[in-house]
Amino acid sequence: MSISEILSEISQISFEYGEADIQKMYEICNRIEILHNPRAILPHLFSWFEKFSAYDVGSPGPFVHFIEGSNDYHELLLESISKKPTVITLWMVNRLVNSAVNSSDRDKWLQVLKASFDNPLADEDARQSAIDFLTYQNTK
């Protein structure tokens, strides 16, 4: 299976009642895992999150579990959020804040949450998520 075939499958994920077909996402992740370079799919997954930001794509869901399987995604996450913050990508940032090992990393990710609120491409759900995560982090 090639990346282009997997991208075709990703583009065909259905949404019922505003929720992505999680079973299909798991099946796709299983196919991604056997690619020669599975991490090459990461930019495409972030683009998919951006495109389908109005939908529930998991909590966190199979794609996020795959992405977070290695620490090589931080720059792609930053790029995605600068383009279009989404509920799921902000959720990922909040997890990075929670797991930050030093105050510098924590502050960096908190700034990302703050900046995402002002991004003109962030929808109301993303803005509310940013506020909720910042409020939560300020109580720690």
DRENPA-596726 format. One record per residue: residue in three letters; x, y, z of N, C-alpha, C, CB in turn. Coordinates in steps of 0.02 Angstrom, whole numbers, padded with zeros to 5 digits, always signed. Each point is the difference from the previous one (the first is absolute). Glycine has a CB too. Layout:
REM residues N
ALAXYZXYZXYZXYZ/...
REM end
This chain:
REM residues 140
MET+00042-00059+00000-00042+00059+00000+00045+00062+00000-00093-00062+00061/SER+00072+00113-00097+00039+00062-00005-00034+00057+00039+00043-00037-00113/ILE-00006+00090+00122-00028+00059+00034-00059+00026-00040+00112+00029+00048/SER-00107-00027-00113-00056+00026-00040-00063-00042+00009+00083+00045-00083/GLU-00075-00110+00089-00058-00043+00012-00031+00013+00069+00050-00087-00076/ILE-00006+00097+00124-00025+00015+00068-00034+00068+00001+00092-00071+00050/LEU-00063+00120-00085-00032+00066-00003-00068-00004-00032+00113+00053-00007/SER-00120-00095-00042-00066-00010-00031-00049-00028+00051+00055-00020-00111/GLU-00033-00028+00151-00043-00028+00053-00019+00052+00052+00054-00112-00018/ILE-00005+00153+00037-00013+00052+00049-00052+00049-00027+00117-00011+00045/SER-00112+00028-00108-00048+00047-00030-00071-00028-00003+00094+00048-00067/GLN-00100-00114+00074-00065-00032-00004-00030-00017+00068+00036-00046-00110/ILE-00004+00068+00164-00028-00014+00066-00067+00035+00005+00116-00009+00052/SER-00165-00029-00030-00068+00028+00005-00011+00031+00069-00042-00085-00083/PHE-00007+00129+00085-00020+00033+00062-00074-00011+00010+00092+00087-00011/GLU-00109-00115+00069-00071-00011+00015-00016+00038+00064+00000-00114-00057/TYR-00051+00156+00053-00019+00042+00057+00058+00041+00026-00086-00085+00031/GLY+00128+00109-00078+00056+00043+00018+00061-00035+00026-00083+00084+00024/GLU+00083-00151-00025+00056-00038+00026+00033-00042-00055-00055-00003+00113/ALA+00121+00005-00113+00038-00040-00048-00008-00074+00014+00082+00093-00014/ASP-00077-00134-00038-00003-00073+00006+00065-00024+00034-00075-00010-00104/ILE+00073+00003+00169+00059-00018+00039+00027-00068-00020-00043+00069+00095/GLN-00001-00116-00109+00023-00067-00021+00041+00005-00064-00102-00052+00053/LYS+00080+00092-00100+00037+00010-00062+00068+00032+00014-00109+00011-00064/MET+00110+00036+00111+00063+00033+00018+00049-00050+00029-00062+00107+00021/TYR+00038-00154+00020+00044-00052+00027+00027-00044-00056-00064+00001+00108/GLU+00021-00019-00155+00022-00042-00056+00054+00036-00040-00114-00053-00006/ILE+00104+00118-00005+00050+00039-00037+00066+00003+00039-00092+00069-00053/CYS+00088-00060+00118+00061+00002+00040+00039-00066-00005-00055+00080+00078/ASN+00019-00135-00080+00033-00065-00008+00038-00003-00066-00088-00055+00071/ARG+00060+00084-00123+00033+00001-00066+00059+00049+00000-00109-00031-00055/ILE+00100+00086+00090+00055+00050+00004+00061-00032+00033-00084+00094+00007/GLU+00072-00132+00045+00055-00030+00039+00046-00043-00043-00074+00000+00099/ILE+00049-00029-00153+00042-00044-00040+00033+00035-00059-00075-00093+00034/LEU+00065+00158-00040+00035+00038-00052+00075+00000+00013-00102+00073-00016/HIS+00140-00063-00036+00073+00005+00006+00019+00056+00048+00014-00045-00118/ASN-00048+00103+00112+00012+00057+00043-00068+00026+00025+00107+00031-00063/PRO-00134-00063+00115-00067+00018+00023-00007+00073+00022-00013-00118+00033/ARG+00067+00147-00007-00004+00069+00025-00008+00051-00057+00070-00035+00098/ALA-00060+00015-00160-00009+00045-00057-00073+00021-00008+00098-00054-00056/ILE-00143+00018+00088-00071+00015-00005-00021+00058+00046-00020-00120-00031/LEU+00062+00137+00079-00019+00050+00051-00026+00066-00029+00085-00052+00072/PRO-00051+00083-00120-00027+00064-00025-00071-00008-00028+00117+00036-00026/HIS-00130-00093-00004-00066-00013-00029-00053-00008+00055+00055-00054-00099/LEU-00037+00024+00154-00047-00007+00055-00017+00068+00030+00045-00115+00024/PHE+00005+00158-00016-00013+00067+00025-00045+00039-00049+00110-00001+00062/SER-00097-00006-00126-00043+00033-00050-00072-00025+00005+00100+00013-00076/TRP-00107-00078+00088-00067-00029+00007-00035+00029+00061+00040-00106-00055/PHE-00003+00114+00111-00030+00031+00059-00024+00071-00016+00076-00068+00074/GLU-00035+00104-00111-00019+00069-00019-00062+00000-00044+00121+00034+00007/LYS-00123-00078-00055-00056-00003-00047-00065-00019+00034+00080-00030-00091/PHE-00077-00015+00139-00060-00025+00033-00005+00024+00072+00004-00101-00075/SER+00015+00163+00085+00001+00027+00068-00068+00004+00033+00098+00065-00034/ALA-00151-00064-00006-00068+00005+00028-00026-00068+00024-00021+00097-00076/TYR+00059-00149+00065-00023-00068+00017+00038-00028+00060-00030-00018-00120/ASP-00001-00030+00153+00032-00037+00054+00043-00054-00033-00096+00023+00082/VAL+00161-00018-00073+00046-00048-00030+00033-00046+00052+00022+00083-00092/GLY-00054-00085+00151+00024-00045+00052+00019+00039+00063+00040-00078-00087/SER-00035+00041+00141+00019+00029+00064+00052-00043+00034-00114+00051+00011/PRO+00174-00054-00032+00028+00039-00054-00008-00033-00068+00079+00046+00080/GLY-00089-00110-00082-00009-00034-00064+00063-00032-00026-00089+00080-00025/PRO+00081-00126-00022+00057-00039-00025+00054+00042-00034-00078-00093-00013/PHE+00058+00146-00023+00051+00040-00034+00044+00036+00050-00077+00015-00097/VAL+00047+00012+00150+00040+00033+00052+00046-00050+00035-00091+00086+00016/HIS+00065-00145-00001+00042-00051+00032+00060-00016-00044-00101-00048+00059/PHE+00088+00042-00124+00055-00014-00046+00050+00057-00001-00077-00070-00070/ILE+00052+00132+00064+00044+00058-00002+00043+00004+00063-00084+00061-00072/GLU+00053-00070+00129+00035+00007+00064+00044-00060+00016-00094+00071+00039/GLY+00096-00120-00083+00041-00059+00011+00075+00015+00000-00090-00065-00052/SER+00109+00123+00029+00069+00021-00002+00002+00076+00011+00033-00096-00078/ASN+00022+00122+00102+00005+00072+00013+00024+00040-00059+00022-00028+00118/ASP-00034+00005-00178+00025+00034-00060-00053+00045-00032+00077-00096-00018/TYR-00131+00109+00050-00056+00035-00031-00009+00073+00023-00054-00110-00009/HIS+00093+00133+00056-00011+00065+00030+00001+00057-00051+00051-00044+00104/GLU-00003+00044-00149+00003+00054-00051-00060-00002-00046+00126-00004+00005/LEU-00147-00056-00024-00059-00006-00042-00063+00023+00036+00054-00095-00060/LEU-00058+00081+00125-00056+00024+00040-00001+00076+00002+00005-00105+00070/LEU+00053+00135-00060+00005+00073+00000-00022+00030-00067+00093-00007+00083/GLU-00070-00023-00137-00019+00023-00067-00075-00005-00010+00111-00036-00045/SER-00140-00020+00065-00071-00010-00009-00040+00051+00040+00021-00122-00018/ILE-00001+00133+00080-00036+00048+00041+00007+00071-00026+00017-00074+00098/SER+00040+00090-00127+00008+00067-00028-00044+00010-00061+00118+00004+00043/LYS-00132-00060-00079-00045+00004-00058-00072+00003+00022+00083-00063-00069/LYS-00104+00014+00111-00069-00004+00022-00004-00040+00064-00041+00008-00119/PRO+00037+00026+00176-00008-00037+00062-00066-00039+00000+00069+00087+00061/THR-00066-00148-00035-00060-00041+00004-00005-00027+00072+00006-00032-00123/VAL-00064+00009+00140-00011-00028+00066+00051-00056+00013-00123+00029-00005/ILE+00133-00073-00042+00044-00058+00012+00073+00020+00003-00083-00072-00058/THR+00105+00121+00017+00070+00020+00003+00014+00040+00063+00006+00001-00125/LEU-00054+00038+00148+00008+00035+00063+00000-00049+00059-00055+00102-00049/TRP+00016-00154+00043+00000-00053+00050+00070-00031+00005-00123-00024-00022/MET+00155+00014-00036+00067-00027-00001+00049+00048+00034-00026-00062-00107/VAL+00018+00126+00094+00043+00050+00033-00010-00003+00076-00005+00074-00102/ASN-00056-00078+00123-00013-00004+00072+00034-00061+00031-00110+00057-00017/ARG+00111-00112-00018+00035-00059+00025+00075+00012+00005-00088-00073-00051/LEU+00115+00113+00004+00071+00017+00004+00014+00046+00059+00009-00012-00124/VAL-00055+00058+00138+00008+00042+00059+00001-00044+00063-00059+00097-00058/ASN+00013-00144+00061-00004-00045+00058+00063-00041+00010-00122-00005-00017/SER+00154-00013-00038+00058-00044+00005+00067+00037-00003-00069-00089-00053/ALA+00067+00155+00049+00062+00039-00006+00045-00014+00060-00061+00090-00065/VAL+00124-00103+00051+00047-00016+00053+00034+00062+00029+00019-00110-00055/ASN-00025+00166+00021+00029+00061+00027-00046+00060-00015+00117-00047-00014/SER-00107+00101+00050-00045+00057-00006+00007+00034-00068+00008+00017+00123/SER+00049-00022-00155+00008+00030-00066-00045-00034-00051+00119+00029+00029/ASP-00120-00096-00029-00043-00037-00045-00074+00014+00015+00087-00090-00011/ARG-00102+00091+00075-00069+00013+00020-00022+00069-00024+00014-00073+00101/ASP+00028+00123-00091-00016+00068-00022-00008+00005-00075+00062+00044+00099/LYS-00020-00080-00135-00004+00000-00074-00068-00025-00023+00124-00019-00008/TRP-00147-00036+00036-00063-00029-00021-00060+00041+00025+00053-00112+00000/LEU-00046+00143+00058-00053+00045+00023-00007+00060-00047+00022-00036+00119/GLN+00034+00061-00144-00002+00055-00049-00036-00021-00064+00107+00046+00048/VAL-00097-00108-00067-00034-00026-00060-00076+00000+00012+00101-00072-00029/LEU-00122+00051+00088-00071+00002+00016-00027+00071-00002+00014-00102+00072/LYS+00023+00148-00043-00022+00071+00000-00004+00027-00071+00052+00016+00114/ALA-00002-00029-00154+00001+00027-00068-00055-00030-00043+00123+00017+00010/SER-00141-00078+00004-00051-00033-00042-00068+00033+00008+00062-00107+00011/PHE-00073+00137+00048-00064+00034+00011-00009+00058-00049+00005-00033+00121/ASP+00049+00066-00138-00003+00059-00044+00007-00017-00074+00047+00065+00092/ASN-00036-00128-00108+00007-00020-00070-00068+00009-00035+00093-00083+00029/PRO-00095+00122-00083-00064+00013-00033-00032-00062-00031+00041+00114-00023/LEU-00003-00167+00013-00028-00061-00029-00026-00049+00053+00078+00015-00096/ALA-00067+00002+00159-00026-00043+00054-00075+00009+00004+00109+00008+00065/ASP-00145-00063-00063-00073+00005+00008-00017+00008+00074-00019-00070-00105/GLU-00044+00080+00119-00021+00012+00069+00016-00058+00046-00091+00071-00044/ASP+00085-00132+00019+00016-00058+00042+00075-00001+00018-00093-00065-00054/ALA+00135+00082+00006+00072+00002+00014+00016+00056+00049+00024-00046-00115/ARG-00054+00104+00106+00011+00055+00047-00022-00020+00071-00016+00084-00094/GLN-00041-00115+00098-00024-00021+00066+00046-00052+00031-00118+00024-00036/SER+00144-00070-00005+00047-00050+00025+00063+00035+00027-00044-00085-00082/ALA+00068+00134+00045+00060+00036+00023-00013+00033+00068+00034+00021-00121/ILE-00092+00011+00128-00018+00032+00064-00004-00053+00055-00063+00091-00061/ASP+00029-00146+00047-00008-00053+00050+00067-00028+00022-00112-00028-00050/PHE+00156+00015+00002+00065-00028+00017+00042+00051+00040-00004-00072-00104/LEU+00002+00135+00084+00037+00051+00037-00027+00008+00070+00024+00060-00108/THR-00089-00061+00115-00031+00005+00067+00022-00059+00043-00099+00061-00049/TYR+00097-00121+00020+00022-00059+00036+00073+00006+00020-00084-00069-00063/GLN+00126+00090+00017+00072+00004+00015+00014+00053+00053+00026-00038-00116/ASN-00065+00091+00119+00010+00053+00050-00019-00022+00070-00021+00084-00089/THR-00016-00140+00094-00018-00026+00066+00053-00047+00028-00120+00011-00031/LYS+00170-00027-00009+00052-00047+00021+00056+00035+00037-00027-00073-00097/
REM end
